Amino acid sequence: MSRKLPSINLSTPREIRKLEDLGQIVRNQRAQGRLRIDDAAALCFVSSDLLSRLENGRPITMDKLLKVLDGLGLRMLVLPACDAVLLKSELEVLRAGSKPSRALSNTSERDE
């Protein structure tokens, strides 16, 4: 029996507050790449059982999580919650095609 491709979920959360959110992001990325779970697992050098557990919001080890994220072209960014609010709003502005605010551009210049 052939495995089905997942459908792309346009309401996938951007902010992770629980394991289920992370699983939805991973499954959506796999759907966008049109990868079956066994193919995606092989690409990430993990088992399809592990990838299934992650996509269903069950815990896996951090080293395996990082392998999956890397294999699917995802990155994890950890920052203080107050900065997350600013970054989230700036990303929305960028996605809408506008220029970022001075606050964000000043921060990036200062960090370099």
HELIX and SHEET records of a PDB file:
HELIX    1   1 LEU A   19  GLN A   32  1                                  14    
HELIX    2   2 ILE A   37  CYS A   44  1                                   8    
HELIX    3   3 SER A   48  GLU A   55  1                                   8    
HELIX    4   4 MET A   62  GLY A   71  1                                  10    
HELIX    5   5 ALA A   81  ARG A   95  1                                  15    
HELIX    6   6 ARG A  102  ASP A  111  1                                  10    
END                                                                             
